Amino acid sequence: MTTQPCRLRRTLLVLLLLLVGLALGLDLAYFIDGSQELFPTAEQTAAVRLVTGVGAIPLSLLAWLIIRRLRRDG
């Protein structure tokens, strides 16, 4: 039987994981779709790919840490 604070913490971690997953999904969609310009230049496309690629690293790390914490707490 889990206590109320443990259940609350687990629920908040799951919600945070969903939020991070949504942000990572949007980051991936922006990486694939690229700049929203009608005719983006190669420099604009490269800049978008660089920023979204670098942005995916902390989001992925955060998701991994949350999953690790959820598994540890069981």
The first five atom37 places (N, CA, C, CB, O) and aatype in JSON, in Angstrom:
{
  "aatype": [12, 16, 16, 5, 14, 4, 1, 10, 1, 1, 16, 10, 10, 19, 10, 10, 10, 10, 10, 19, 7, 10, 0, 10, 7, 10, 3, 10, 0, 18, 13, 9, 3, 7, 15, 5, 6, 10, 13, 14, 16, 0, 6, 5, 16, 0, 0, 19, 1, 10, 19, 16, 7, 19, 7, 0, 9, 14, 10, 15, 10, 10, 0, 17, 10, 9, 9, 1, 1, 10, 1, 1, 3, 7],
  "atom_mask": [
    [1, 1, 1, 1, 1],
    [1, 1, 1, 1, 1],
    [1, 1, 1, 1, 1],
    [1, 1, 1, 1, 1],
    [1, 1, 1, 1, 1],
    [1, 1, 1, 1, 1],
    [1, 1, 1, 1, 1],
    [1, 1, 1, 1, 1],
    [1, 1, 1, 1, 1],
    [1, 1, 1, 1, 1],
    [1, 1, 1, 1, 1],
    [1, 1, 1, 1, 1],
    [1, 1, 1, 1, 1],
    [1, 1, 1, 1, 1],
    [1, 1, 1, 1, 1],
    [1, 1, 1, 1, 1],
    [1, 1, 1, 1, 1],
    [1, 1, 1, 1, 1],
    [1, 1, 1, 1, 1],
    [1, 1, 1, 1, 1],
    [1, 1, 1, 0, 1],
    [1, 1, 1, 1, 1],
    [1, 1, 1, 1, 1],
    [1, 1, 1, 1, 1],
    [1, 1, 1, 0, 1],
    [1, 1, 1, 1, 1],
    [1, 1, 1, 1, 1],
    [1, 1, 1, 1, 1],
    [1, 1, 1, 1, 1],
    [1, 1, 1, 1, 1],
    [1, 1, 1, 1, 1],
    [1, 1, 1, 1, 1],
    [1, 1, 1, 1, 1],
    [1, 1, 1, 0, 1],
    [1, 1, 1, 1, 1],
    [1, 1, 1, 1, 1],
    [1, 1, 1, 1, 1],
    [1, 1, 1, 1, 1],
    [1, 1, 1, 1, 1],
    [1, 1, 1, 1, 1],
    [1, 1, 1, 1, 1],
    [1, 1, 1, 1, 1],
    [1, 1, 1, 1, 1],
    [1, 1, 1, 1, 1],
    [1, 1, 1, 1, 1],
    [1, 1, 1, 1, 1],
    [1, 1, 1, 1, 1],
    [1, 1, 1, 1, 1],
    [1, 1, 1, 1, 1],
    [1, 1, 1, 1, 1],
    [1, 1, 1, 1, 1],
    [1, 1, 1, 1, 1],
    [1, 1, 1, 0, 1],
    [1, 1, 1, 1, 1],
    [1, 1, 1, 0, 1],
    [1, 1, 1, 1, 1],
    [1, 1, 1, 1, 1],
    [1, 1, 1, 1, 1],
    [1, 1, 1, 1, 1],
    [1, 1, 1, 1, 1],
    [1, 1, 1, 1, 1],
    [1, 1, 1, 1, 1],
    [1, 1, 1, 1, 1],
    [1, 1, 1, 1, 1],
    [1, 1, 1, 1, 1],
    [1, 1, 1, 1, 1],
    [1, 1, 1, 1, 1],
    [1, 1, 1, 1, 1],
    [1, 1, 1, 1, 1],
    [1, 1, 1, 1, 1],
    [1, 1, 1, 1, 1],
    [1, 1, 1, 1, 1],
    [1, 1, 1, 1, 1],
    [1, 1, 1, 0, 1]
  ],
  "atom_positions": [
    [[0.84, -1.18, 0.0], [0.0, 0.0, 0.0], [0.88, 1.24, 0.0], [-0.95, 0.0, 1.21], [1.74, 1.4, 0.86]],
    [[0.66, 2.1, -0.96], [1.46, 3.33, -1.04], [0.75, 4.44, -0.28], [1.71, 3.74, -2.51], [-0.47, 4.48, -0.18]],
    [[1.56, 5.32, 0.25], [0.99, 6.45, 0.97], [0.58, 7.53, -0.01], [2.0, 7.0, 2.01], [0.97, 7.5, -1.18]],
    [[-0.2, 8.45, 0.46], [-0.71, 9.52, -0.39], [0.4, 10.39, -1.0], [-1.66, 10.39, 0.4], [0.33, 10.68, -2.19]],
    [[1.43, 10.82, -0.22], [2.49, 11.63, -0.84], [3.26, 10.87, -1.93], [3.47, 12.1, 0.23], [3.64, 11.46, -2.93]],
    [[3.47, 9.56, -1.74], [4.18, 8.77, -2.75], [3.35, 8.68, -4.03], [4.48, 7.36, -2.22], [3.89, 8.79, -5.13]],
    [[2.06, 8.49, -3.89], [1.19, 8.41, -5.05], [1.13, 9.75, -5.77], [-0.22, 7.96, -4.64], [1.1, 9.81, -7.0]],
    [[1.11, 10.82, -5.0], [1.09, 12.16, -5.58], [2.39, 12.45, -6.33], [0.87, 13.22, -4.48], [2.37, 13.0, -7.43]],
    [[3.51, 12.07, -5.73], [4.81, 12.27, -6.37], [4.89, 11.47, -7.67], [5.95, 11.88, -5.43], [5.39, 11.97, -8.68]],
    [[4.41, 10.23, -7.64], [4.45, 9.39, -8.85], [3.54, 9.98, -9.94], [4.0, 7.94, -8.51], [3.91, 9.98, -11.11]],
    [[2.37, 10.48, -9.56], [1.46, 11.09, -10.52], [2.08, 12.35, -11.14], [0.12, 11.44, -9.85], [1.97, 12.57, -12.34]],
    [[2.73, 13.16, -10.3], [3.38, 14.37, -10.81], [4.55, 14.02, -11.74], [3.87, 15.24, -9.65], [4.77, 14.7, -12.74]],
    [[5.28, 12.96, -11.42], [6.37, 12.54, -12.29], [5.85, 12.04, -13.64], [7.2, 11.44, -11.61], [6.45, 12.31, -14.68]],
    [[4.75, 11.31, -13.61], [4.15, 10.83, -14.86], [3.66, 12.0, -15.7], [2.99, 9.84, -14.58], [3.86, 12.03, -16.91]],
    [[3.02, 12.98, -15.06], [2.56, 14.16, -15.79], [3.74, 14.96, -16.35], [1.72, 15.06, -14.87], [3.67, 15.46, -17.47]],
    [[4.81, 15.07, -15.58], [6.0, 15.75, -16.07], [6.61, 14.99, -17.24], [7.02, 15.9, -14.94], [7.09, 15.61, -18.2]],
    [[6.61, 13.67, -17.18], [7.12, 12.86, -18.28], [6.27, 13.05, -19.53], [7.15, 11.38, -17.89], [6.81, 13.13, -20.64]],
    [[4.97, 13.13, -19.37], [4.1, 13.39, -20.52], [4.38, 14.77, -21.13], [2.64, 13.28, -20.12], [4.39, 14.92, -22.35]],
    [[4.59, 15.75, -20.28], [4.9, 17.1, -20.75], [6.24, 17.14, -21.49], [4.91, 18.09, -19.58], [6.36, 17.78, -22.54]],
    [[7.24, 16.47, -20.94], [8.55, 16.4, -21.59], [8.43, 15.63, -22.9], [9.6, 15.74, -20.66], [9.05, 16.0, -23.9]],
    [[7.64, 14.56, -22.92], [7.43, 13.8, -24.15], [6.74, 14.63, -25.22], [0.0, 0.0, 0.0], [7.08, 14.53, -26.4]],
    [[5.8, 15.45, -24.82], [5.13, 16.34, -25.77], [6.12, 17.36, -26.33], [3.94, 17.06, -25.09], [6.14, 17.62, -27.53]],
    [[6.93, 17.94, -25.46], [7.94, 18.9, -25.91], [8.95, 18.24, -26.85], [8.67, 19.52, -24.72], [9.36, 18.84, -27.84]],
    [[9.34, 17.0, -26.54], [10.26, 16.29, -27.4], [9.62, 15.95, -28.74], [10.75, 15.01, -26.72], [10.28, 16.01, -29.78]],
    [[8.35, 15.6, -28.72], [7.64, 15.34, -29.97], [7.51, 16.58, -30.84], [0.0, 0.0, 0.0], [7.68, 16.51, -32.06]],
    [[7.21, 17.71, -30.22], [7.14, 18.97, -30.97], [8.51, 19.37, -31.5], [6.58, 20.09, -30.09], [8.62, 19.9, -32.61]],
    [[9.54, 19.11, -30.72], [10.9, 19.4, -31.17], [11.25, 18.53, -32.38], [11.91, 19.15, -30.02], [11.85, 19.01, -33.34]],
    [[10.87, 17.28, -32.34], [11.12, 16.38, -33.47], [10.33, 16.8, -34.7], [10.77, 14.93, -33.09], [10.84, 16.75, -35.82]],
    [[9.08, 17.21, -34.5], [8.27, 17.67, -35.63], [8.87, 18.91, -36.26], [6.82, 17.95, -35.17], [8.87, 19.05, -37.48]],
    [[9.37, 19.82, -35.43], [10.0, 21.03, -35.97], [11.3, 20.7, -36.67], [10.25, 22.05, -34.85], [11.66, 21.34, -37.66]],
    [[12.02, 19.69, -36.17], [13.26, 19.24, -36.81], [12.97, 18.69, -38.2], [13.97, 18.18, -35.95], [13.7, 18.97, -39.15]],
    [[11.9, 17.91, -38.32], [11.55, 17.3, -39.6], [10.97, 18.33, -40.55], [10.56, 16.15, -39.4], [11.35, 18.39, -41.71]],
    [[10.03, 19.14, -40.04], [9.33, 20.1, -40.9], [10.19, 21.32, -41.2], [8.03, 20.53, -40.25], [10.06, 21.92, -42.27]],
    [[11.06, 21.69, -40.29], [11.99, 22.79, -40.52], [11.35, 24.15, -40.4], [0.0, 0.0, 0.0], [10.31, 24.34, -39.75]],
    [[12.0, 25.09, -41.04], [11.56, 26.48, -40.99], [10.2, 26.62, -41.66], [12.6, 27.4, -41.67], [9.92, 25.94, -42.65]],
    [[9.37, 27.47, -41.13], [8.03, 27.65, -41.67], [7.99, 28.7, -42.77], [7.07, 28.04, -40.56], [6.92, 29.15, -43.17]],
    [[9.15, 29.08, -43.26], [9.21, 30.0, -44.39], [8.68, 29.3, -45.64], [10.67, 30.5, -44.61], [8.73, 28.07, -45.74]],
    [[8.18, 30.08, -46.57], [7.68, 29.51, -47.81], [8.81, 28.86, -48.61], [6.99, 30.59, -48.65], [8.66, 27.75, -49.12]],
    [[9.92, 29.56, -48.71], [11.1, 29.03, -49.41], [12.31, 29.23, -48.5], [11.31, 29.73, -50.8], [13.05, 30.2, -48.68]],
    [[12.53, 28.33, -47.54], [13.64, 28.53, -46.6], [14.99, 28.34, -47.3], [13.52, 27.55, -45.42], [15.14, 27.51, -48.2]],
    [[15.94, 29.13, -46.87], [17.28, 28.98, -47.41], [17.98, 27.82, -46.7], [18.09, 30.3, -47.24], [17.5, 27.31, -45.69]],
    [[19.11, 27.43, -47.24], [19.88, 26.34, -46.63], [20.36, 26.75, -45.24], [21.08, 25.96, -47.51], [20.44, 25.91, -44.33]],
    [[20.68, 28.03, -45.07], [21.14, 28.5, -43.76], [20.02, 28.44, -42.72], [21.67, 29.94, -43.86], [20.27, 28.07, -41.57]],
    [[18.8, 28.79, -43.12], [17.67, 28.72, -42.19], [17.38, 27.27, -41.79], [16.4, 29.36, -42.82], [17.14, 26.97, -40.62]],
    [[17.41, 26.37, -42.76], [17.18, 24.96, -42.48], [18.26, 24.4, -41.57], [17.12, 24.16, -43.79], [17.96, 23.65, -40.64]],
    [[19.51, 24.77, -41.83], [20.61, 24.3, -40.99], [20.48, 24.84, -39.57], [21.95, 24.71, -41.6], [20.75, 24.12, -38.61]],
    [[20.09, 26.09, -39.43], [19.92, 26.69, -38.1], [18.82, 26.0, -37.32], [19.63, 28.18, -38.22], [18.97, 25.73, -36.13]],
    [[17.71, 25.71, -37.99], [16.59, 25.02, -37.32], [17.03, 23.63, -36.88], [15.36, 24.92, -38.26], [16.73, 23.22, -35.76]],
    [[17.72, 22.92, -37.72], [18.18, 21.56, -37.38], [19.18, 21.6, -36.23], [18.82, 20.88, -38.6], [19.16, 20.72, -35.36]],
    [[20.05, 22.6, -36.21], [21.02, 22.71, -35.13], [20.33, 22.99, -33.8], [22.04, 23.81, -35.44], [20.61, 22.33, -32.8]],
    [[19.44, 23.96, -33.8], [18.76, 24.34, -32.55], [17.87, 23.21, -32.04], [17.92, 25.6, -32.76], [17.87, 22.93, -30.84]],
    [[17.13, 22.57, -32.91], [16.25, 21.5, -32.44], [17.05, 20.26, -32.03], [15.25, 21.13, -33.53], [16.66, 19.54, -31.11]],
    [[18.16, 20.02, -32.71], [19.01, 18.89, -32.32], [19.63, 19.1, -30.95], [0.0, 0.0, 0.0], [19.67, 18.18, -30.13]],
    [[20.12, 20.3, -30.71], [20.7, 20.62, -29.41], [19.61, 20.65, -28.33], [21.45, 21.99, -29.46], [19.85, 20.25, -27.2]],
    [[18.42, 21.12, -28.7], [17.31, 21.17, -27.74], [16.8, 19.79, -27.35], [0.0, 0.0, 0.0], [16.24, 19.62, -26.27]],
    [[16.99, 18.82, -28.23], [16.52, 17.47, -27.93], [17.38, 16.78, -26.88], [16.49, 16.65, -29.19], [16.92, 15.87, -26.19]],
    [[18.62, 17.2, -26.76], [19.53, 16.55, -25.8], [19.06, 16.72, -24.36], [20.93, 17.11, -25.96], [18.92, 15.71, -23.66]],
    [[18.82, 17.95, -23.86], [18.35, 18.05, -22.47], [16.96, 17.46, -22.26], [18.36, 19.5, -22.03], [16.67, 16.94, -21.18]],
    [[16.1, 17.54, -23.27], [14.78, 16.94, -23.12], [14.87, 15.42, -23.0], [13.88, 17.32, -24.31], [14.18, 14.82, -22.19]],
    [[15.73, 14.82, -23.8], [15.92, 13.37, -23.73], [16.54, 12.96, -22.4], [16.8, 12.88, -24.89], [16.16, 11.96, -21.8]],
    [[17.49, 13.75, -21.95], [18.12, 13.47, -20.65], [17.12, 13.58, -19.52], [19.3, 14.42, -20.41], [17.1, 12.75, -18.61]],
    [[16.28, 14.61, -19.57], [15.26, 14.78, -18.54], [14.26, 13.63, -18.55], [14.54, 16.12, -18.74], [13.87, 13.13, -17.49]],
    [[13.85, 13.21, -19.74], [12.92, 12.08, -19.84], [13.56, 10.81, -19.28], [12.49, 11.85, -21.29], [12.9, 10.05, -18.57]],
    [[14.83, 10.59, -19.58], [15.53, 9.42, -19.07], [15.61, 9.44, -17.55], [16.93, 9.33, -19.68], [15.42, 8.42, -16.89]],
    [[15.9, 10.62, -16.98], [15.98, 10.74, -15.53], [14.62, 10.49, -14.87], [16.5, 12.12, -15.15], [14.55, 9.86, -13.81]],
    [[13.56, 10.98, -15.48], [12.22, 10.76, -14.91], [11.87, 9.28, -14.96], [11.16, 11.59, -15.68], [11.35, 8.73, -13.98]],
    [[12.14, 8.63, -16.09], [11.85, 7.2, -16.2], [12.66, 6.41, -15.19], [12.14, 6.7, -17.63], [12.16, 5.48, -14.56]],
    [[13.92, 6.78, -15.04], [14.77, 6.1, -14.06], [14.23, 6.27, -12.65], [16.21, 6.64, -14.13], [14.24, 5.33, -11.86]],
    [[13.75, 7.48, -12.34], [13.19, 7.73, -11.0], [11.91, 6.93, -10.78], [12.92, 9.24, -10.8], [11.68, 6.38, -9.7]],
    [[11.06, 6.86, -11.81], [9.82, 6.1, -11.69], [10.09, 4.61, -11.49], [8.95, 6.31, -12.93], [9.4, 3.95, -10.71]],
    [[11.08, 4.09, -12.19], [11.42, 2.67, -12.03], [12.02, 2.39, -10.66], [12.39, 2.22, -13.11], [11.76, 1.35, -10.07]],
    [[12.82, 3.32, -10.16], [13.44, 3.14, -8.85], [12.4, 3.17, -7.74], [14.5, 4.22, -8.61], [12.47, 2.38, -6.8]],
    [[11.44, 4.08, -7.86], [10.4, 4.18, -6.83], [9.43, 3.02, -6.89], [9.64, 5.49, -6.97], [8.81, 2.66, -5.89]],
    [[9.3, 2.44, -8.08], [8.46, 1.26, -8.26], [7.06, 1.56, -8.03], [0.0, 0.0, 0.0], [6.21, 0.67, -8.14]]
  ]
}
